[in-house]
Structures are given as structure tokens and as C-alpha cells.
Amino acid sequence: MIRVKNANDIELKDRLVAINRVTKVTKGGRTFTFAAIVVVGDGNGTIGYGLGKAGEVQAAIAKGVESAKKNLVKVPVLKGTIPHEVTARFGGSEVLLIPASEGTGMKAGGAMRPVLESAGVKDVLCKSKGSSNPHNLVKATIQALCELRDAKEVAENRGVSLDVVFKG
């Protein structure tokens, strides 16, 4: 997982994953607030998520975008897919990401789709197990993407050339 330090240099697109209306009942009546989960990404491997809470929907989304820009990570995306199969778990949600050949498309649903689209993944097979809570699904998907390693990184860690990584 490589953290991105300067979000100002990157052109990020935001996607709304889920909005939740929260009601607080007091003796003066009901107070409505909104919680928005937002994912930002440049479509080239940089991705982040954030949660914004406010009295208005637009304000909650804006807060979520600002929060997402503060915790950006860089993930490896090779030819529109992921380098290898990976699973991750967060809370009650478990996700399985499998690389797919070119032209397969994105077989992902729920809160996983906007995360993968923001990262720039075009061909992937996904399975969500357990809870379908959007908060946990987004966090599990990003955790899975952060666990990915490309061949160059593996070669550097082992101190060998790329040829040795693929042969043995």
C-alpha cells in the first residue's frame, strides 16, 4: 500500500456509494441528518474513500469528498485488471477479487463497483460474501486492492530480476 501525499496534483472524480438518512428524536421533534459514503479516484490506480455527515445531502457529499482526498492510496492496475487473485475481510463483509481477461467487463455489484471503477479496473470478477453493508464492503474492497502487489514490486522485494519471478 502506497499512500499518496499530494491530492492537489491529481484530477480526481468522486462517486457516491451510499447515502443514509439518520433520524434523531428529541422532545422538540425529529432531526434529520445525512451520512454519505464517497469514493474518489483518478481511474489510474489512485483511490480513496470518505464518510461525510451533515444536515443537507450536498454538504454531506462535499464532506465525504474532502475526507476521501485525505486518505488516498495507490494500487496496481495492469492492463485494466488486477495482477492476482485476492481476498479481504472487514467487519462482517468479505470480498473476493479475481483477475479477468480483456473484454470480460466488471462483474461486481453493490458498493464494490464504484470502488473498482474509480481505481480504473475494467475487467474483474468479484464476489461479496457475508454482510452487504456498504461501509464494510467499501473498506474491504479497498483493503483487498491495497494487498495487491505487481511483479516489479515482488522482484524488488526479493532482490531478483523479473525473469526469475515468472520462472520460479
N, C-alpha and C positions, 0 to 999 in steps of 0.2 A: 504494500500500500504506500503510495507516494502522495503526500499532501501537497496541494497546490497553494502557494503562498500568496500570489497576487491575482485576485479575481478581476481587477480592472482591465488587464491586458487582453482578456478573453471575451469573445462575444457569446454570451450565454442566453439560451432560450429556456423559459420557465414553462412547466406543465403542472397543472393542478391535478393531484391524485385523488383527494377526497376532501369533502367539507362536512363538518359535523356541527349541528346546532345544539348548543348546551343551554338548558333552562335552569335558572336558579329561582326557587320560590321563596319569597320573603313575605313579611306581613304587609308590605306595601304592594305586593303583586308579583308578577313573573318578570324576570330579567333574562333577556335572550342575548347570548354571545355566540360567536362562531370560532371554530378551530379549523384551520386549513393545513393540509399536508401538501407541500410543493416540492417538486424535483426540478433542478436546473442542470443543464448540460450543454456542451458545445457540439455534440454529435461526433466527437473525435476522441472519446475516451475520458474526458473530464466530466465529473458528475458530483452532485451534492444534493442533500435533502434538508428541509427545514420545516418547522412547525410554527405557525403564527396564530395568535389568538387575539380577537378584537370584537368590538360591538357591531362592526359592519363587515360584510363579506370581503369587500375590496381591501379594507385595511388589514384584515387577517391574511389575505393572499400576499399583500405587499410585505408584511412582517415575515411571512414564511419564505419569501424570495430572499430577503436580507439575511435571514438565518441560514438559508441554504448556501449562499455565497460565502459564508464564513467557514464552512467545513467541506471544501471541495477536495476530491481525491482523483488521482489519475489511474485508470485501469487499462490493461492491454486489450486492444481490439485489432484482430488480424483479418484482413480481407472481409470485413463485415460480420465476422463471427468471433467466438471466444476461443482461446488456444486449447483448452482441455475441459473435460467434464468436472463439475464442482458441485458440492452440496454445502448448505449453510443453514444454521438454525438461529432464530432469535425469538425468545419467548415461546409461544405455542406454535409459531409458524416455522415450517421447514421448506426450503426450496431446492430444486434440482435443476441445474442448467447444463445442457448438452450441446456441444457444437454441431452445426448442421452445414451441409454442403450449400454452395451458392445456388440461389433460386428457391430454396425451401421456404423462406419467409420467417416471420416471427410467430411461433406457436406458443404464445404466452397470454395469460389473461389476468384480469383483476389489476391489482396495484403493481404487478411486475412489469407490465407492458410499458407504461410511461417511463419507468426507470431505465429499461433497456433501450428504448427509443432515444432517450436523452443521452445515453452513453454512446450511441452510434452503432449499436448492434442490429444487424438486419436479418441475419439467418441464425436462428437458435431454437432449440426445443426446450421447453420448460415444464416443470411440474411443481405444483404447490401442494404441500401436504400439511395437515393439521389446521390451525386457525387461519381464517381468511381475513383477519383484522388488517386493514390497510397499513396501520402504523408498523406492525410487526413484519408484514410482507415487504414493505419498502426497506426496512432496516436489514432484513435477512438477505434480500436481493443485493443490496449494496455490499454487505459483508461478504457474500459469495463472490462478487466481482472483485473485491479487494484481495481475496485469496488467490486470484489467478496470477500465474507467472508465465511470461513468454520465454522462448528458447534462449534469447540473448541474456536475460536475467539469470537463468539457470546456468548457462555457460560461465558467466562472470562469477557466480557464487562457488562453482566447482573449480574454477581456475583452469578450464579446458576450452578447446575450440568448439564451434557449433557442430562440426562434423562428428565429434566424439559424443555429443549429447544425443544426436539422432541415431547413432550406431548402437549405443550400448546402454 
